[in-house]
Amino acid sequence: MIHYPHPHNEEHHNRNINEWWAYETNKYLQDRLRNLVVRANWNKRIICRIHLSENDLEIHQNRFDRFISQLENIARQLKSIGKQYNPSRIETIKKSLYIIRNYENKKISR
């Protein structure tokens, strides 16, 4: 016997699938965001201990340009799914990344 789903059940099922997708996507993006912050903090701790040459400084700035680009991409995706998107948190992280990026061979303090 073939079971044909009732239209209301199919709608409920589709809603559950959409909620599951949003949850999984949000979880993945939040993990990427945490990973980005960890990498930025690690780089910050390293550069506070050494004097950067001009070449090192350029590499450092390019790395943080990529971090900022990744942050903007993650923020755009979080905003599109509409779960746990906090624009002030994104702006705070972005400001911190710019501060670390614009390192001028000085210690960065909190």
Rosetta blueprint (number, residue, H / E / L):
1 M L
2 I L
3 H L
4 Y L
5 P L
6 H L
7 P H
8 H H
9 N H
10 E H
11 E H
12 H H
13 H H
14 N H
15 R H
16 N H
17 I H
18 N H
19 E H
20 W H
21 W H
22 A H
23 Y H
24 E H
25 T H
26 N H
27 K H
28 Y H
29 L H
30 Q H
31 D H
32 R H
33 L H
34 R H
35 N H
36 L H
37 V H
38 V H
39 R H
40 A H
41 N H
42 W H
43 N H
44 K H
45 R H
46 I H
47 I H
48 C L
49 R L
50 I L
51 H L
52 L L
53 S L
54 E H
55 N H
56 D H
57 L H
58 E H
59 I H
60 H H
61 Q H
62 N H
63 R H
64 F H
65 D H
66 R H
67 F H
68 I H
69 S H
70 Q H
71 L H
72 E H
73 N H
74 I H
75 A H
76 R H
77 Q H
78 L H
79 K H
80 S H
81 I H
82 G L
83 K L
84 Q L
85 Y L
86 N L
87 P H
88 S H
89 R H
90 I H
91 E H
92 T H
93 I H
94 K H
95 K H
96 S H
97 L H
98 Y H
99 I H
100 I H
101 R H
102 N L
103 Y L
104 E L
105 N L
106 K L
107 K L
108 I L
109 S L
110 R L
